[in-house]
Amino acid sequence: MKESIVLFGPPGAGKGTQAELISELTGKPQVSTGDMLRKAVSDKSQLGIEAKKYMDSGLLVPDNIIIDLIKNRLEEKDSVSGVLFDGFPRTIHQAEELDKITEVKVVISLIVPDEEIVERIVGRRMDPKTGDIYHISFNPPPEEISHRLIQRKDDTEETVMQRLTSYHEQTKPLGEWYEKQEKLVPIKGNETIEEVGKAISAAISKFR
Ligand code: AMP
């Protein structure tokens, strides 16, 4: 059976930033439901049109849409030995469905206090050319690319409050669910990118 890794945490915890490192370490492709949904929105597919309503207001997209997306993604060739999930699962129901198609080996949980989340998200910028993520104060981009950086539509202060509420109500209980299964590895997410990366590498090496 496929063996997968889950990167878990609140919005803005640094999951996308750290996913690249974990992919390099493990050879598992990053599967980000947020990125897949944003692609569907920009393609204006039926799924994208449906998902956009939820994303723009900071709500979770319904489980059935997400589960179909993941089932199709896991049939692709590059995922034969498992993948790295970033931003999925986000509900216990999603996790139960996931258990039917892959074995979750370890869940890396990035811990960042709520009071830091808003600042982290509102200052976040993305390079549309490379997908690299920056922060205007904590991880400033090189000057020559700063003109082309974009801000995600849902990275505003108003939307972030709803995203945090969705996280606490629907996603956080999933952390406890994985903790009971002894799969959860908590890692302090409010250190430098390098320090968080080192802690993740150490955690992952134990599971290989
Ligand atoms: P992210 O890029 O992971 O922050 O996701 C952006 C938005 O996409 C979220 O606020 C949700 O609306 C939606 N989304 C992403 N992943 C999921 C998921 N696993 N379940 C439900 N909604 C999701």
Boltz pocket constraint, residues with backbone or C-beta under 6 A from the ligand:
constraints:
  - pocket:
      binder: B
      contacts: [[A, 11], [A, 33], [A, 34], [A, 35], [A, 37], [A, 51], [A, 54], [A, 55], [A, 56], [A, 58], [A, 59], [A, 60], [A, 61], [A, 62], [A, 66], [A, 86], [A, 87], [A, 88], [A, 89], [A, 90], [A, 91], [A, 94], [A, 154], [A, 163]]
      max_distance: 6.0
